[in-house]
Amino acid sequence: MRWPFALVVVVASCGDFPTPAELTKPTILAVVADPPLVAEGESTTLNVVVAGPDGPMAPDALDWVLIETLPGVPVFGALVANDDGTATYTAPDPLPERPQGAPPVDSVQLTVTVGDETLTSIKAVVVTDVPAANPAITSLIVGEAEAEDGMHVASDVVYPIEVELDPAPGEDATYAWYSTAGAIEQYQSNPAELVGAEEAGDGWLFVVVRDGRGGVAWRGVEVIVE
């Protein structure tokens, strides 16, 4: 079964316009629910991953709020913002009756303020008694090496990049690469290719994987272009 997950809006680009992968401005990379699915009467913790031209970013302010998933269908869970910037969603027990065809899904809207930027994302929280956990990234390869903070890449050189997860993702999995250390043309593919930036300097490489069942995994590494 395919479960709803974070809604990501990708704007197609052409010509010299930057792609989302280039991180030219603060960007919400992911909203992660742990666990990704919630049983009746249980809770999940929501956390946001934000990055920009200089790497990971700590938001100045966050506003978590429940919104209607379908027009006219009321929300049914409870949401509390925590002091550490996360939020806790709790499902009711039992679930209230819903109109025919309305799935047991609540939507959480997150508004993030970073400097002068205001970012918005919507995370769908599925209520179901199905055990679930976010996948773990077990390997992130750049070229022929396991990626680690401070790794070096050469300017204008093409490096294959690939991520592996446990458990292995299914056919519904989606991928998103982001980099300030070079260009990634096929930034929604796995494997993909990173072309080292033309100018030497410090940068970042991020990858976000959504397993198609609500689970999310991500990793970021600092990269030095020389």
Number of C-alpha atoms within 10 A of each C-alpha: 6 9 16 16 24 20 13 13 8 8 8 9 10 8 5 6 8 13 18 20 23 20 20 15 12 23 22 19 24 24 22 24 28 18 20 24 26 23 21 15 13 16 21 20 18 24 17 19 17 19 23 20 17 15 19 18 15 13 20 12 12 19 13 21 16 21 17 15 19 13 7 8 13 14 17 20 21 14 19 14 16 12 7 7 16 17 22 17 21 20 24 16 11 9 15 11 9 12 8 6 6 11 12 17 22 24 23 24 17 22 18 23 17 19 10 7 12 14 15 13 19 21 22 23 28 22 23 16 11 10 10 16 16 20 21 17 19 11 15 20 16 22 16 10 11 13 21 14 12 14 15 18 22 18 18 16 14 18 18 15 22 20 21 17 15 12 13 13 17 11 8 12 15 16 18 19 29 25 29 25 28 27 22 25 15 14 21 17 15 18 14 18 22 25 19 25 23 15 13 14 14 18 19 24 23 21 24 21 25 23 24 18 21 26 25 26 18 20 16 20 19 21 23 20 22 15
